[in-house]
């Protein structure tokens, strides 16, 4: 079982994208022609449901996203804002990467395929505390704006709908689990009741045999 930490990167199963990204609004799970999946940073648990995780994908196309971020900043400066929360940059394994908060999405641990491991150290890939803090703060602001409706374009995909579907999926599995436990307990109770019934019948037979024998012995003595 994978021990999930909110400062590590994870690879997401293709199953998630096939199920929850049918309109292809999320980034592809593989960047360009890469054989491996795209790493996603686990930033924090959902505020109201701790079974849901929020992840931010990263990209090596730094120049592309620098231009996009600068364009966004130019537009925001007219509104008195100077920071772009939707795209941030930081070092991952010594190389600059784009943290695409505009493409963040919710998942559950069922859709985690594996941990992003450093081939050199054989340890999970981490980022600096400062970068992690910056990404978390920006992600919280973007998520809050998207879910509250203040800025429905803050994130590209319909994360609110995906979150609801994940919650329904979790509930369905919990109901099935409770039903399975109930069926198992019913089976155990039924088996125990049958065993108790058989024991009771056996005891009655032994008691009846014992009483018959006592009666025979009494008759013999009276003769």
GIFEN-V48086 format. One line per field, one symbol per residue. ss: DSSP state (a for helix, b for strand, c for the rest). phi: phi as a letter, one per 20 degrees, with the letter a starting at -180 (. if undefined). psi: psi as a letter, one per 20 degrees, with the letter a starting at -180 (. if undefined). Layout:
ss: ???
phi: ???
psi: ???
This chain:
ss: cccccccbbbbbcaaaaaaaccccccccccccccccccbbbbbbbcccccccbbbbbbbccaaaaaaaaaaaaaaaacccccccccbbbbbbccbbbbbbbbbbbbbcaaabbbbcbccccccbcbccaaaaaaaaaaaaaaaaaaaaccccccccccaaaaaaaaaaaaaaaaaaaaaaaaaaaaaaaaaaaaaaaaaaaaaaaaaaaaaaaaaaaaaaaac
phi: .feececcdcedfggfffedcfeleefffceldffefefcefeaeffdbfedddccfdbeeffgfffffffffgffffdndcddffcccaeclndfceeeffdfbebdfgeeeaefdfffemdgfccffffffffffffffffffffenfbfefcfeefffffffffffffffffffffffffffffffffffffffffffffffffffffffffffffffff
psi: ppopqkkrqqpqqhhghhgjlhjlirqqippckqhrrpqppogrqqhioiipqpqpqrqimggghgggghgggghhhijjqipoihprqrpokiqpqponhijqqqrrhhjpgrqopphgikrqprrqhggggggggghggggghghijhnijhqgrmhggggghgghgggghgggghgggghghggghgggggghghgggghgghgggghghggghghghh.
